[in-house]
Amino acid sequence: MTATVLAAPGSDSPSPYQRLLLPAVAPPAATGVTRTERVYSRARGRKVDLVFTLPTRTPPRGMPMSLLLHGRFGTAHSAAPRGLLDGLTQQVGAGSVPPFGFVAVDGGPSSYWQADRTGDDPMAMLLDEVPRWLRERGLAGSDGTPFAVAGTSMGGFGALLYARRRRERRKPVEAIGTIAPALMTSWTRMRKRGAFTSEAEWAELDPLHNLDATRGIPTAVWCGTSDPFIVGVRQFVARARPALVRISEGGHTSDFFSSTVPELVRFLGSHVPNAGPD
């Protein structure tokens, strides 16, 4: 049986980035595309992959972008739920949502999207480097700042943490989308993951301990009733009162993650700001 909870919420020449997206023979503009680039992250001290999910091969200049954060042991290539490209392309092509895209980047296998003891700092990469990379490619407005953030599992934890950091910088995101966010209710369980040096560090960063940090930002949560994080998710839902909640049958599986795509695209799409270079 399915249990569902809903809460109301100049030039004709292509740019250098658009030329990168154009194949030898251009298909119809409504055809979406996934592209990968390799860039160097000073914050992480290594090269990382940038993976773009775009609703058209020639995105308009300044097209809004959402961050897309991968889960534990994942990479930028595994961040997108199955079917995201098709779902995004179809909804943008039908005019159901304004044009926008997603960008994923390697954040480390078990970082929870925060700095570790070695100085590897994926959160600094998201805050300080991703906007420059997007701006250089003519995406995300004049300053390259993503309008939203989404993530699955560890990436859902990271999405809430990123939104908190953006608010602290007085530049809050327009929306947050979390799929089965890895919200644990006990330090005993979290300690086994080796992502935090102490219970105090975890509590300082954990979204369940910092609900006010993102309160008021439109947030959507999806989780399966058989998901190992369902207890923490239910606590978050009860206390944070997200704008949209969908709790239904399913586990922590790619099938469940894929099932959220239509709503994820609609929810983020409903918060897309006006596109353009400003």
FENNOR-V63313 format. One line per field, one symbol per residue. phi: phi as a letter, one per 20 degrees, with the letter a starting at -180 (. if undefined). psi: psi as a letter, one per 30 degrees, with the letter a starting at -180 (. if undefined). burial: + if it has 9 or more other ideal C-beta (glycine too) atoms within 8 Angstrom, else -. A space follows every 10 residues. Layout:
# FENNOR-V63313
phi = ???
psi = ???
burial = ???
This chain:
# FENNOR-V63313
phi = .edccccff. ceeffgffff effgcfegff ffbdcccdce dffdmaeced dddcfbfcff gnggcdfcde efmebgfdff fgnfgfffff fffemfcffb cccdbfdofb elmcfdfenf cffffffddg gfffgfdmdm mfdmefebbc adlgffgfff ffffffffem cffeacccdl ffdedbfgff gfemecfbff ffffdfgfec fffcfnegcd ccbefdffef ffffffffee lffbccdbgq decfffgffe ggfgffffff dffffpfm
psi = kkkkkkkk.e kfklleeeee fkaejklkff jlkkkklklk jeefhlklkk jkjkflfikk kgkkkkljkl akgalefgek kkfeeeeeee eeefgellkl lkkllkgleh fghlkafffj ifeeeeefee eeeeefgglh afggkkflkl lkcefeeeee eeeeeeefgh illflkkkjh kijkfkeeee effgfkflee eeeffkeffh effgkfkkkk kkkkfgkfge eeeeeeeeef ilekkjjlkl aileeeeeff eeeeeeeeff gklkllf.
burial = ------+--- ------++-- ++-------+ ++++++---- +-++---+++ +++++++++- -+++++++++ ++-+-+--++ +--++-+++- ++----+-++ ++++++++-+ ++++-+---+ ++++++++++ +++++--+++ +--+++++++ ++++++++++ +++++++--- --++++++++ ++++----++ +-+-++---- +++-++++-+ +-++--++++ +++++-+-++ -++++++--+ -+++++++-+ -+---+++-+ +-++++++++ ++--+---
